[in-house]
Structures are given as structure tokens and as C-alpha cells.
């Protein structure tokens, strides 16, 4: 799998997006193979499209075993091609990926390019091209139409008895892949061993058919409703495949290797399908340890499908799973939840990539130049490069293969929302600790507490920033003024000129103290100050030349410096106001404006705006802010 920032890679998850040497043709029914450019016809159907990229899922990689019949002519010659979607940890969206593959296949079968045809009235959607006699096939092959499979026993019986052996009498109809109608999509879910039966895969004799035709060996007496038969001309999903009994795995192995399903008392039935299997890490580990599984193991490929490791993508997963929650979620509630979950999925660290640094590396998106793109996100590694990310991935390849499941985290959020108008980060973490039981995830309660404490430092830093912004009611105007002053005085220093005093109008020396105060806040040492000033002025000149505005936040480093400078100036007033047990009239008015700002600009509701200020006041009184 190709790796990429924040997950297991942007590249094609080999085998899901056109795996193997045949590329997207992996999902094409192959009763007949047509040459490139030839329109679909008969039962050959055209190519099915590769499934859509799974968006917020693409960072998850799971193990999957998918068995596909060999493409080459004959039954079983050549090597079966494995096209795997997912095997992975619980909640890593394995089933969701397969769901989207099936929906893409259904949609494509309804397009002109995806037309598929079958013999009318036959339950396993038999391709009419298979009725062509062997003697006529070489002539078709010379024209580029290769037919290498034969009618099943049921259709042979019908051909002889209903159509007198004349293939021209066979009625043909177009059909559409549909899981709901059992057309071209079969599903086998391995449950308890005692409930598993071969009939789930290959069907069973029909009581009505037995009464009518008298023998189980008569193909007309068979039900033909097993998953491997329903999925003919399409796909068969094998849920938790490795929990299946060994005798059932035999049917899958035969289907993969021979492109035939062994149907009891009937014989071998040619099929044209893709087997999509997914399972969990624990089952796969047991599967590998058993020597008797060598034949199946040899016919699988593994795709890693770990949990999401980019924090912002993990938040999106929660939003999708929650839908419309019954309570308001305070800002950073999902961020805290996602941060704890991502930290739990990290392999044990050495000193080279501490957990929080690793989380920020995963959350960073890098541009073509190898530097971070999402510079405004406080939870990225701003000073990192793509090389740093790749070094971490190489050093810790097991990241994402274990940890807290999204399902468990969403359960915490849902539980915290019960009888609450709003869920805050504190509500979330208290609920998580109150409901957590050993065994729910591969970490102990003490480990969960440590992860919460570790990420809480980021939340407290956010609280400090947002409360300071809320108290700076004239922040934008003052920030713009400070930016203009910096530009004016920096240009004067570089040109050895004076600046005009705004009150007296006299020409005075530039304020180098102002310049250094801002530059220090931006992390610029005095030795590099001149170069930094030149860079900033060059940026301003380029923007003006392009006819663009030059706002105070045009340079990310100066934006940080201006914010820090202005907010520090207000810190004393802020702390006095927010921590007052009985605020006076002026302080009450200030708090009212602050709450209005939090609701209008920061996404707070009245409940969590009050809570945030109370939380911050408690920190101030304890001397923590």
C-alpha cells in the first residue's frame, strides 16, 4: 500500500481499484470476453467500473481476502487472481467499503455500457453465450469473442426439453445487478458453526421440486438460491469468512480455483463472479496459524485497512455515524474524542516521535513542495516536512491496527447526550471513564485516563485561545492597525528613513522595540530579523502588484505574532473579569458580549458558552491559566 499523510495512502488500494494486471476489469463478468472497443453483447456484458474511492474511508486499510476465478481459458488453468477489499480492526469500515462496491456495481449495470443479459427465467442469470456449441467457438474466438464456460445442468435440461436443442429459441433478457432482488449479489455471513450449512452457499433440494421431478439429481428439483449461485455474473460478499467451517471453505476454494461451484448431486456449475471476503485481525491470525489453510492462503492477497489516523478525518467519521445527534455538541467535543482515539491507535513510541507529535504529523496535509498545507489548524506539525511523516510511518508501521473503535467512541458520545441539552468535552470524557469496561478495547482503564490527560493539554490551549479572542471585541481593527504599524516601521528601518508621528506629525526614528516584540512572538531571532522583514515586505509587494488585498493575517508568522501580542495585553483584564465571583455591572456587560461572540462566531450554544467561561474561571482561580 502506498502511504500518504494522515493514513495508509492516497494511492489505489491495490485490488480494490483495479487490482492486479487486469486493472478495472476485475469486476467484469466474464461469460464472454470482448476485445477492446467492442460494444457489450450477449452475456459478456462490458466492464464494471472500479468502485468509487471511499472518501473519509480511504485512510483506513484493512485485510481482505477476495477470491476471483482465473481469467484464462479452461477451468482452473492459470492462477486465480485475488482482489481484496478489507480485513481490519472492528469499526474500520470494512463492510462499508464492500457496501459501496456493491452499490457501484448495481448502478453500472443500469447504464448502456454496463448492460448484462441472461437466459430468461433462470435463477442464476446464465449467460446465453454459454449455449454456443464448442464446435462454433473457434470461429467466434477468431472474431475476438472468447467463450470458455458452458451451460449449467438446469439450462442444458431446458435447452433439450423446451427448445429442442435449438439455441435460437432461447429467450434472452437484460437484467440488472440488485442485492435486494438477489440478482448478481450473494451474501454469506458466517455465524455460529452449528448454524452453518452448505445450503447457504450452494442451495438445497426443493421440496416442491422433489415432488414434481422425483429425484434430487434432477437440476430442476434444486433451489439454486445459495450465495455462490445468486452472485453469478456479479459479486458474493463473504462476511467474517474465516469463521466459516473448514468444509464450507472447500466450496470457496473450488470456486476460486476452478470457476465452478460444486453442487451436491448435480455436478459442477460454471460461475462468473468475484468473491469479496472481509474479516477481523483476530480471525485472520488464527487462520494463518492453521496449516490446513495453506491452499486458501495461497490464493489471497492482504490489504492493510487500519483505523483512520488523521484526526480531522476521524471527526468526519463521527459526524457521519451520529447523523443528527439529540443534543448540541460543544466545539472541540468531537475533536477531543478523535484525539483520544487516534492516540490509542499509535504503536508504542520511543523518544523520536512522541504521541502528540505523531498525532499532529498524521493530521498534517502536505503540498507538492513537501510542506504543510493546512497551516491554520492548531493540531498539525507546522514545522514538519513530508520526509518527517514518511520517517514516522517507516519507524512505526503498526500504527492504526489497534486501539479505540469509532463505534465505541460514538457510543460514548450518544450516552453523554442522554438528558443533556449540550455535550461538552468534559461530559464526553466523564461518560467514557464511567462506562468503560476492560476488554472493550485493547487498553486498560488507566491507559485511557492517561490518553485523556495527554490530549487535554491541547484542549486547554484551545480554551485559552478562544476565550482571549472572545474578550478582544475590537480585535480585528487593532490587529489591522498593528500590522500596518509593523509594515511602516520595518520599511523605514530597511531604508534608513524616519516615520511620521501619528499625533505630533513630527519625523521620528522607527520603533524597533515594536518590531522586535512582534518578531520574537513569531519566533524570529534578532540575527534573522532583517531577512524576515524583507520577506514580509516582499510578500506585501507581490500581493499589491497582483491587485490583491493585504490583510493583517497575510503572513502566517505575523498572524501568530499579532494574535499573541494583542491577547497578552488583555490577559489581566480577562482573568479579573472571568474569575469574579460577583462581577460588577461593567464586568457583567463584558461577559454578555463575550457569550454573544462565542455563540455567533465560535459555534457555542448558550449552555456550553456559560460552561466554557465557568471552566476557564476555575482554571484561573487555580492558577492554571
Secondary structure, DSSP 8 states (H G I E B T S, - for coil): ---BTTBS-SS--TTSSS-STTGGGGG---SEE--TT----TTT----------GGGTT----EE-EE--SSSSSS-S--EE----EESTTSSHHHHHHHHHHHHHHHTTSGGG-EEEETT-TT---GGGGS-HHHHHHHHHTT-EE-----HHHHHHHHHTSTT-GGG--EEEE--BTTTTBSEEEEE---GGG--THHHH--B-HHHHHHH--TTSGGGB---SHHHHTTTSEEEEETGGGS-HHHHHHHHHHHHHSEEEETTTEEEE---EEEEEEEHHHHHHHHH-GGGHHHHTT----B------HHHHHHHHHHHHSS-SSEE-TTHHHHHHHHHHHHTS----SSS-HHHHHHHHT--B-TTSBBS-TT-TTS-TT-BHHHHHHHHHH-TTTTSSS--HHHHHHHHHHHTTT-SEE-HHHHHHHHHHH--TTSSSS-HHHHHHHHHHHHHHHHHHHHHHHHHHH-TTHHHHHHHHHHHHHHHHHHHHHT--EE-TTT--EE---HHHHHHHHHHTT--GGGHHHHHHHHHHHHHHHHHTT----TTSSHHHHHHHHHHHHHHHHHHHHHHHT-TT--HHHHHHHHHHHHHHHHHS---HHHHHHHHHHHHHHHHTT--
